Each structure stands twice: as structure tokens, then as C-alpha cells.
Amino acid sequence: MSSSPSPDAQASAAPRISTADDDHGVVEVIATREEYLEAVRAIAAGHGPISIDAERASGYRYSQRAYLIQIFRRGSGVFLFDPPAIGSFAELDAEIRDEEWVLHAASQDLACLREVGLDPTRIFDTELGARLAGMPRVGLGAVVEELLGIHLAKEHSAADWSTRPLPQSWLVYAALDVELLVDLRDAMHALLSEQEKIEIAEEEFEATLRREAKPPKQEPWRRTSGLSTLRGQRALGLVRELWEARDEYAREVDTAAGRLLPDSSIIAAVRGNPPTKRELGAMKEFVGRASRSELGRWWAALERGRATSDLPSLRGPASDTLPPPRSWIDRAPEADARYKAARPKLQHMSEAMSIPVENLLTPDHLRRLAWDVPEVLDLEHIGDALRQAGAREWQIEATAPSILQAFVEARQSASDDADERS
């Protein structure tokens, strides 16, 4: 019987983890058109994939625009651009749009890149690749450490990237995010190929690239945290007016709405219902950067909410959202049986393929299929329903047979129960 290696032996066998920012050189930001056009020429002269990343100021600014764009290409080097200073990136896009772009969590950055004119035709998403490869942690730092043996510090990920000038430590952090991405792409490609998942990954990358932006939510004020603690249409009307006044001001000053007036302050003002502006300003729970400087704005919103006869409904706008599955057993027992029969089969398949169940099949696709099952219960109709919902072909091929089997079993079980009762 073999014995386990000693802790000392295990330590000596483990790969050495190096630190990415050891002795990193000074990083400068390109902020003029002349420097930008020179960088475009340098990037065009490089070779291979383009690694790209964008830094926003979520939690600090109202907009989701990019405040820094980082690009690396072999043979060219790393370039950090200041998008507000440069404006359009059309010249760079014309040079690189048909190359493969490497991003980590591409769905988070594509919108702000497209806003400045950068729109790829092919991508490789290392975060999505890590999910499909069954890696336990998929953050950039964790994946780089696992596949490249390099420790990548992530302490500036939630920084205010609209800050000017940007500190050198932030710029080094931003440069490293892209300097390692091409090597990471190669390692990830090899891993996915070894697992025979590269075609699946390519299909998912294409779907990410082609996915349409979600339409704006109807009545977004209903997402106010704490709204469920209030009662009555008038209270909802007051929340709506305060939320819309805050949103208008946040857009005007390009500041995250919650920094100006937190949701908790909106709820406190509605619950307290102060009779005067002075008493609103005296409320201890009414806090936020603009709670006092814009007191007149908030008071006017409350007065509008008190005066309006156009009150919001208690139920909210009509939508195609399904009821929560926990209520199905009473509302739609047959759909509940189908759903409960299919879920463990997909979970088992997820474990066998080492692909998270939410990547194996979007959970909403299964819920909608179980709720509104095709009239003809066969593989073709199950596949068509999944395809119409937006499932990719590999997902349909992998899951449709198990879903069909589960639905047939649920129907047979219901029929047997009916026979027993009769």
C-alpha cells in the first residue's frame, strides 16, 4: 500500500507562484489624439490575438462608460487609453476588429467598448472558458494563478476609475489585467481542447458576442430596496417620485444614485411622511451626499407624490415573468412535476460534464419549458422549444433527451396516480 507524500514533499512539488507586479515598469496613460494614433499603428504592427479590458466607475458614477481601456498584443506591448479624452476609437477598431479579442467576462465590457466604437467580430472569453472547464473559481486572479502560476493582485477592482490622475499602482494593476490574458487564452484553449469542450466554448463565445442588450425595465423604481415594507398605492407613488427625482439628478451630475440618496433614505422619508421640508431635513435616517444640499428637490418630489391622482398599481406592470416555482405545486401541479423531474437529471449531467448547471442550460429555459410544454412531447418539439427560448445547439443536444425523459416520466406518474385514485 502506498503512503501519502509528506507535507514537505507536497510543498516542494507544488509550482512556484510568482507575483505579477514584481518590478513592473512605469505605466503611462494615452490621453491625446496624437499618442492614440501612434499607438494604433503600433498595435496594427503586432501579431496574434488582442487582449482587451475596460475599467468603469460603477458605484461612483451614474454612467457605465469606460474610464480606462487597456490593450495588449504580442509584438506591440501594452497600451492604456483614456476614453473620455480620446473620444472615438474608430481607427483602432478598423485595424483590429477582425482579429480575435480576448476578454475576461466579456459580457461586462462589450457595451462600454461598443460605446466608444470598439466592436469585435470574434472573442475568446477566459472567464466563460473557466466555467465550461469546470474550474471551481473563475475570477481573473484565481484563473491566472491556477493556469499560469502567477499571483495577480485584485485590490483595485472596485476603485473609482474616473479619478484623474490615476495612481501608478492602479495603472500597473490595469496593465497586468491584459498583459497576461493572451497567455491565459492559450492555456485555457489547451485545457478546453483536452476536455473536448472547445467547440462548446466557441459556440458560447459567439452567443455572448451576438446577445442583444436587455430592454430597460418597466417602472425601475420598483427595485428600490425595502419597497416591500411599505403598504398602499400612495406610499408607492411617493417612492416613485423620490426615485425619479434622484435618478434625474444622478444622471445630471453623473454620480451613482445611491451615493446621492440611498434607498434606505427614500423608504425612511416615505414611512416618516414629514409634514414640512424642515422636518424632512431633520430626519436622522434621511442621509446621503445630497440629502441636505438638494433638500428642496426631495421635498418637491414628496409633494408631487402626495398630490398626484396617477398612482401606481399595487401589482406592478404586466410582464411575461413566470410565477416562482415554489408556488407551482398549487397553481400548476403538472408543470411542478415536470420541473421537479427534470432538475435532478440536469444536475447529474452537470456533474458528469463538469459544467455548472446554469451554463449547461439557462435555468429560465427549463422553467419556461416545464410551464408551457409542447403539445407533442417528443425530442424534435422539445428541441424546437429550447431553440426558440435561446438555447445553443450544444445545449439542446446535451439536455433535450433527459428533459424529454423527465417529462414523460412525470406524465406517466400522474397517470398512475389518477388510476390509483379511480
Secondary structure as UniProt FT lines:
FT   HELIX           7..13
FT   STRAND          18..19
FT   TURN            20..23
FT   STRAND          29..30
FT   HELIX           33..44
FT   STRAND          47..55
FT   TURN            59..60
FT   STRAND          68..74
FT   TURN            75..76
FT   STRAND          77..81
FT   HELIX           83..86
FT   HELIX           90..96
FT   TURN            97..98
FT   STRAND          100..103
FT   HELIX           106..115
FT   TURN            116..117
FT   STRAND          122..125
FT   HELIX           126..132
FT   TURN            133..134
FT   HELIX           140..148
FT   STRAND          150..151
FT   TURN            155..158
FT   TURN            161..162
FT   HELIX           168..179
FT   HELIX           181..194
FT   TURN            195..196
FT   HELIX           198..210
FT   HELIX           220..223
FT   TURN            225..226
FT   HELIX           227..229
FT   HELIX           233..253
FT   HELIX           257..260
FT   HELIX           263..272
FT   HELIX           277..282
FT   TURN            284..285
FT   TURN            289..294
FT   HELIX           295..307
FT   HELIX           325..327
FT   HELIX           328..331
FT   HELIX           333..353
FT   HELIX           357..360
FT   HELIX           363..371
FT   HELIX           379..389
FT   HELIX           393..421
//
